Amino acid sequence: MLETIHTTLYFIAAIVLLIGFHEYGHFIVARKLGIKVEKFSIGFGPALFSWRGKDGEVEYVIAAIPLGGYVKMLGENPYEQIAVEEQEVVEKVELSEADKKRAFNLQPVWKRAAVAIAGPGFNVIFAILAYMIVGWMGHEVLPAKIGAITPNSVAEQEGIQAGDRVVSLDAKVIYSWQGFEEALKLNVGSEVMLGIERETQRKDIPVILSQPDKDVFLIDVADKVLGVGLGMDILIESVMPDSPAEAGLLQAGDQVLAVNGYVVKTVHGLIDIVAKNASKPVIFQVERNGSQLQLQIIPRGDEMGRGLIGVRLSAQPWAEPEWQRKGIFEGVVYGFERTWEVTLMTGEMFKRMLSSSISADNLGGPIAIAQMAGNTAEHGLVYFIMFLAFFSVNLAILNLLPIPVLDGGMLMFLAIEQLRGKALSPEVQMRFQMLGMLLIMALMVFAFYNDIMRLFRG
């Protein structure tokens, strides 16, 4: 119960902070450009609190459902037109001459585009500032130190050895294993130059990264393509009641050494073997209290035919974490660099999901976001800030998709207006808005369904 409350509070804090920053971008740019803002709301639904600013013009609202927000500007609704024709439309509003100068729909295209892009822009600014703070505060990272080499792999063929430390990939400096993995994902299918530090010597090794069968965002590229790993002890953290693992006498605290004769180096590697062997006997070689045991477990197939044994796994890397902290100037550079890296990764992920090369089952909804918020907060403030920065970049990219009701949809309408010399009719805009709303609602329902299914799968 306390864990659920903790997760919910951090989720609300994250949503309110990021949505608030996004909407403030629209708000402040509109005000600076002389556009009349009528309402600034954090959340949807009934107002919990509301007040007016000093000028009495803007109504500020904290609403009951903290899953979004909006800025209402005069003339933003396509039906609030000034033209006198079609007066049979009852929603049409006649504005004063003063208000006509400040109505959103009567502003030049560039002003409206600036307001539309300000929301995602402020999310990017938030991410940059957040990553700067992360750099200045410092956090632990796993070094890009190779602990295990897969036999007959590309790494072994190129002479890479256990104990080598990756310090660069092409011109990019590598500070951590996560940075190494991300750089590999963005360079699959090409030749790269790995900078290796071995004892006191530096070596540059050219490596060709072949295109794997699975999408690179669904696998560990370092392991599956290059053939290197951190080297980890894979541990059974807990065993679920009435599960295949319990029936096979697997216990919490067991260290998994091998599965079906294959040495286990990663959590994903173990999961892959189990997933491929639904309803088939799988031999686990484990270490328990200094003794080695062999246990036979028969994975239970889920609705997709993937094998599950009902355990929670944890991994302990062989490499010791290192403390990474930036100076004032280095932190500023890190903020921009890290935001750009995450933007590239997120943009590529969106592109692959839209092209169906990555299954939409990987899409997460409110429950997944809440769990991420709670989990990162448990590890400390700096990790929660990293989550906020990552989520902020995702919000920026999502809002720039050319879907009506999103900022990208507004930019699409404005581009059409610029090309044809006049705006689309209010009726056409409203039809597209309704279509966009239905699409977003369907996407939210699907993401929520994915969240629920993940909870059932454990």
C-alpha positions in Angstrom: 0.0 0.0 0.0 2.8 2.4 1.0 4.7 1.5 -2.2 1.6 2.3 -4.3 1.1 5.7 -2.6 4.8 6.4 -3.0 4.7 5.6 -6.7 1.5 7.6 -7.3 2.9 10.7 -5.6 6.1 10.7 -7.7 4.1 10.0 -10.8 1.8 13.0 -10.1 4.9 15.2 -9.3 6.5 14.2 -12.6 3.4 14.8 -14.7 2.6 18.1 -13.0 6.2 19.4 -13.4 6.7 18.3 -17.0 3.2 19.2 -18.3 3.4 22.5 -16.4 6.7 23.4 -18.0 5.4 22.4 -21.4 2.3 24.5 -21.1 4.2 27.4 -19.6 6.2 27.4 -22.8 3.0 28.0 -24.8 1.8 30.5 -22.2 4.8 32.7 -21.9 5.6 32.9 -25.7 1.9 33.7 -26.5 1.9 36.5 -23.9 5.3 37.9 -25.1 3.9 38.0 -28.7 0.8 39.9 -27.6 -1.7 37.1 -27.8 -4.5 37.1 -25.3 -4.4 34.1 -23.0 -7.7 33.3 -21.2 -6.9 30.2 -19.2 -3.8 28.3 -18.0 -4.7 24.9 -16.6 -2.7 22.1 -15.1 -4.8 19.0 -15.3 -8.2 18.4 -16.8 -11.7 18.1 -15.4 -13.2 20.0 -12.4 -11.1 22.8 -11.0 -9.7 22.1 -7.5 -8.2 25.6 -7.3 -8.5 28.7 -9.5 -7.5 32.3 -9.3 -6.8 35.2 -11.6 -3.5 37.0 -12.2 -2.9 40.6 -11.2 -4.2 41.9 -14.5 -7.4 39.9 -14.1 -7.0 38.6 -17.7 -5.8 35.0 -17.2 -7.6 32.4 -15.1 -5.1 29.9 -13.5 -6.5 26.5 -12.7 -5.3 23.4 -10.9 -7.7 20.6 -12.1 -8.6 17.3 -10.7 -7.1 14.9 -13.3 -3.3 15.5 -13.4 -2.8 13.8 -16.8 -2.2 16.9 -18.9 -2.9 20.5 -19.2 -3.7 23.3 -21.6 -3.5 27.0 -22.4 -6.7 28.5 -23.8 -6.0 31.5 -26.1 -8.5 33.9 -27.6 -9.4 32.7 -31.1 -7.7 29.4 -30.8 -10.9 27.5 -31.5 -11.4 27.2 -35.3 -15.0 28.4 -34.9 -14.1 31.7 -33.2 -13.8 33.4 -36.6 -14.2 37.1 -37.3 -15.7 36.9 -40.7 -19.4 37.8 -40.9 -20.4 35.1 -43.4 -22.0 31.9 -42.2 -23.6 33.6 -39.2 -25.8 30.6 -38.8 -23.0 28.9 -36.9 -24.0 29.6 -33.3 -20.5 29.1 -31.9 -19.2 32.1 -33.9 -18.1 34.9 -31.6 -17.9 38.6 -32.5 -14.8 40.2 -31.0 -14.0 43.8 -30.2 -11.4 45.6 -32.3 -9.0 45.4 -29.4 -9.4 41.7 -29.1 -9.1 41.2 -32.8 -5.5 42.4 -32.6 -4.8 39.8 -29.9 -6.7 36.8 -31.2 -4.6 33.8 -31.9 -6.2 32.9 -35.2 -5.5 36.4 -36.6 -1.8 36.4 -35.9 0.8 35.9 -38.6 1.8 32.3 -39.3 5.2 32.7 -37.7 3.7 33.9 -34.4 1.3 31.0 -34.2 4.1 28.6 -35.1 6.3 30.1 -32.4 3.5 29.4 -29.8 3.0 25.9 -31.0 6.6 24.9 -30.9 7.3 26.6 -27.6 5.7 23.7 -25.6 8.1 21.0 -27.0 10.9 23.6 -27.0 10.5 24.1 -23.2 10.5 20.4 -22.7 13.9 20.2 -24.4 15.1 23.2 -22.3 13.9 21.3 -19.2 15.9 18.2 -20.2 19.0 20.2 -20.8 18.8 21.9 -17.4 18.0 18.6 -15.7 21.0 16.8 -17.3 23.2 19.8 -16.3 22.0 19.3 -12.7 22.7 15.5 -13.0 26.2 16.3 -14.2 26.9 18.7 -11.3 25.4 16.4 -8.6 27.2 13.4 -9.9 26.0 9.8 -10.0 27.3 6.2 -10.2 27.9 4.6 -13.6 29.2 1.2 -14.7 32.4 1.7 -16.6 32.6 0.4 -20.2 35.0 -2.4 -19.0 34.7 -5.7 -20.8 34.2 -8.6 -18.4 33.3 -11.4 -20.8 34.0 -12.3 -24.5 31.7 -14.6 -26.4 33.6 -17.4 -28.2 33.9 -17.0 -32.0 32.4 -13.5 -31.8 33.4 -10.4 -33.7 35.2 -9.1 -30.5 37.3 -12.3 -30.2 38.2 -12.2 -33.9 39.4 -8.6 -33.6 41.5 -9.3 -30.6 39.4 -7.6 -27.9 40.1 -9.1 -24.5 38.4 -9.3 -21.1 39.7 -6.4 -19.0 39.8 -4.0 -21.9 38.1 -0.7 -21.3 36.2 1.1 -24.2 37.1 4.8 -24.1 35.8 5.9 -27.5 33.7 4.9 -30.4 34.7 6.8 -33.6 34.9 10.5 -32.4 32.6 10.0 -29.4 34.1 9.7 -25.9 32.6 6.8 -23.9 32.2 7.3 -20.2 30.0 4.4 -19.2 28.6 1.0 -20.3 25.2 2.6 -21.0 26.9 5.2 -23.3 28.8 2.4 -25.1 25.5 0.4 -25.7 23.7 3.5 -27.0 26.6 4.4 -29.3 26.6 0.8 -30.7 22.8 0.9 -31.3 23.1 4.0 -33.4 25.9 2.6 -35.5 24.7 -0.9 -36.3 25.3 -1.8 -39.9 28.5 0.2 -40.3 32.2 0.0 -39.4 33.3 1.8 -36.3 36.6 2.5 -34.6 36.7 1.3 -31.0 39.2 3.1 -28.8 40.4 0.5 -26.3 42.5 1.1 -23.2 44.5 -2.0 -22.1 46.5 -1.6 -19.0 48.5 1.6 -19.9 48.2 1.3 -23.7 45.6 2.8 -26.0 44.6 0.8 -29.1 42.2 1.7 -32.0 40.4 -1.4 -33.3 38.2 -1.2 -36.5 35.0 -3.3 -36.0 32.1 -4.0 -38.4 28.8 -4.1 -36.6 26.5 -6.4 -38.6 22.7 -5.9 -38.7 21.1 -8.3 -36.3 17.8 -10.3 -37.0 16.0 -8.5 -34.2 15.6 -4.7 -33.9 18.7 -3.2 -32.2 16.5 -1.5 -29.6 15.2 -4.8 -28.3 18.6 -6.5 -27.7 21.9 -5.8 -26.1 24.0 -4.9 -29.1 27.3 -5.2 -27.2 26.4 -8.8 -26.4 24.5 -10.0 -29.5 26.4 -8.1 -32.2 29.9 -7.4 -30.9 30.1 -10.3 -28.4 31.2 -8.5 -25.3 29.6 -8.2 -21.9 30.1 -6.5 -18.5 30.3 -9.9 -16.9 27.5 -10.4 -14.3 26.4 -12.7 -11.6 22.7 -13.5 -12.3 20.8 -14.1 -9.1 17.3 -15.3 -8.3 15.8 -12.5 -6.2 12.4 -14.1 -5.5 10.3 -17.1 -6.6 6.6 -16.8 -7.2 4.2 -19.2 -5.4 2.9 -22.1 -7.6 5.3 -21.3 -10.3 7.4 -23.6 -12.5 10.5 -22.3 -10.7 9.0 -23.3 -7.3 8.1 -26.7 -8.7 11.7 -27.1 -9.9 13.1 -26.3 -6.5 14.7 -23.0 -7.5 15.2 -20.7 -4.5 15.8 -17.0 -3.8 19.5 -16.4 -3.5 20.5 -19.0 -6.1 23.1 -17.8 -8.6 22.4 -19.0 -12.1 25.6 -20.3 -13.8 24.3 -21.9 -16.9 21.0 -22.8 -18.6 20.8 -25.8 -20.9 24.6 -25.8 -20.9 24.9 -22.2 -22.0 26.8 -19.9 -19.6 24.6 -17.1 -18.6 26.1 -13.6 -18.9 23.1 -11.3 -18.9 19.5 -11.3 -17.6 18.3 -10.9 -21.1 20.2 -14.0 -22.2 18.5 -16.1 -19.5 15.1 -14.7 -20.4 15.6 -15.5 -24.1 16.5 -19.1 -23.4 13.5 -19.6 -21.1 11.1 -17.8 -23.6 12.1 -20.2 -26.4 11.4 -23.3 -24.3 7.8 -23.1 -23.2 6.6 -26.6 -22.0 10.1 -28.1 -22.5 12.5 -29.2 -19.8 15.2 -26.6 -19.1 18.3 -27.5 -17.0 19.4 -24.8 -14.6 22.9 -25.0 -13.2 23.0 -22.9 -10.0 25.2 -22.2 -7.1 23.7 -22.4 -3.7 25.6 -21.9 -0.4 28.9 -22.9 -2.1 27.5 -26.0 -3.8 26.5 -26.4 -7.5 23.1 -28.0 -8.3 21.3 -29.0 -11.5 17.6 -28.4 -11.5 15.0 -29.2 -14.2 12.3 -26.6 -14.7 9.5 -26.7 -17.3 8.6 -23.1 -18.3 4.9 -22.3 -18.6 3.8 -20.8 -21.9 2.0 -17.4 -21.9 -0.7 -16.3 -24.4 2.1 -15.5 -26.9 3.8 -18.9 -26.5 6.7 -17.5 -24.6 8.1 -19.5 -21.7 7.9 -18.1 -18.1 9.2 -19.7 -14.9 7.9 -17.1 -12.3 11.0 -15.5 -10.9 12.4 -12.0 -10.3 16.0 -11.7 -11.4 18.8 -9.4 -10.4 22.3 -8.9 -11.7 25.5 -7.9 -10.0 28.1 -6.6 -12.4 31.7 -7.7 -11.9 32.9 -4.1 -12.5 32.7 -1.7 -9.6 30.6 1.4 -10.2 32.4 4.6 -10.7 31.4 8.1 -9.5 30.9 10.5 -12.4 30.7 14.2 -11.6 31.1 17.2 -13.9 32.6 20.6 -13.3 30.6 23.8 -13.9 31.5 24.1 -17.6 31.6 20.3 -18.2 28.1 20.1 -16.7 26.7 22.6 -19.2 28.3 20.7 -22.1 26.9 17.4 -20.6 23.4 18.8 -20.4 23.4 19.6 -24.2 25.2 16.5 -25.2 23.1 14.1 -23.2 19.8 15.7 -24.3 20.9 15.4 -27.9 21.9 11.7 -27.4 18.5 10.9 -25.8 16.7 12.8 -28.5 18.4 10.8 -31.2 17.7 7.5 -29.4 14.0 8.4 -28.7 13.4 9.7 -32.2 14.8 6.5 -33.7 12.6 4.5 -31.3 9.5 6.4 -32.4 10.4 6.0 -36.1 10.9 2.2 -35.7 7.7 1.8 -33.8 5.7 3.8 -36.4 7.3 1.6 -39.2 6.4 -1.5 -37.2 10.0 -2.7 -36.9 9.4 -2.6 -33.1 6.3 -4.1 -31.8 3.7 -1.6 -30.3 3.6 -3.9 -27.3 6.6 -2.0 -26.1 4.5 1.2 -25.7 4.0 2.1 -22.1 1.1 4.0 -20.5 0.4 5.7 -17.2 1.1 2.7 -15.1 4.5 2.1 -16.8 5.4 5.8 -16.4 4.3 5.7 -12.7 6.4 2.6 -12.0 9.5 4.3 -13.6 8.9 7.4 -11.6 8.7 5.4 -8.3 11.6 3.1 -9.1 14.0 5.9 -10.0 12.9 8.0 -7.0 13.8 5.0 -4.7 17.4 5.2 -6.0 17.8 8.8 -5.1 17.0 12.4 -6.3 19.6 12.4 -9.1 18.0 9.3 -10.7 14.6 10.8 -10.5 15.9 13.9 -12.2 17.4 11.7 -15.0 14.0 10.1 -15.4 12.3 13.5 -15.7 14.8 14.6 -18.3 14.3 11.4 -20.3 10.5 11.7 -20.1 10.7 15.4 -21.0 12.5 14.6 -24.3 9.8 11.9 -25.0 7.0 14.5 -24.4 8.7 16.9 -26.8 9.0 14.4 -29.6 5.5 13.0 -29.0 4.0 16.4 -29.2 5.8 17.2 -32.5 4.1 14.3 -34.3 1.9 15.6 -37.1 -1.3 14.6 -35.4 -4.2 17.1 -35.0 -4.7 18.2 -31.3 -0.9 17.9 -30.8 1.5 20.7 -31.4 2.8 18.9 -34.4 -0.7 18.9 -35.9 -0.9 22.7 -35.4 2.4 23.1 -37.2 1.1 20.9 -40.0 -2.0 23.1 -40.3 0.2 26.2 -40.4 2.5 24.8 -43.1 -0.6 24.0 -45.2 -1.8 27.6 -44.7 1.6 29.0 -45.6 1.7 26.9 -48.8 -1.9 27.6 -50.0 -2.1 31.2 -48.9 -5.1 30.7 -46.6 -6.1 28.6 -43.7 -8.2 25.4 -44.0 -11.9 26.1 -43.2 -13.0 25.8 -39.6 -15.1 22.8 -40.5 -12.2 20.9 -42.0 -10.0 21.8 -39.1 -12.6 20.5 -36.6 -13.0 17.2 -38.5 -9.2 16.7 -38.4 -9.2 17.7 -34.7 -11.8 15.1 -33.9 -9.9 12.4 -35.9 -6.7 13.3 -34.0 -8.6 13.1 -30.7 -9.9 9.7 -31.5 -6.4 8.5 -32.5 -4.8 9.8 -29.3 -7.6 8.2 -27.2 -7.1 4.9 -29.0 -3.3 5.2 -28.4 -3.9 5.9 -24.7 -6.3 2.9 -24.3 -3.8 0.6 -26.1 -0.9 1.8 -23.9 -3.0 1.3 -20.8 -3.9 -2.2 -22.0 -0.1 -3.0 -22.4 0.4 -1.8 -18.8 -2.3 -4.1 -17.5 -1.0 -7.1 -19.5 2.6 -6.5 -18.1 1.1 -6.5 -14.6 -0.5 -9.9 -15.2 2.6 -11.3 -16.8 4.7 -10.2 -13.7 
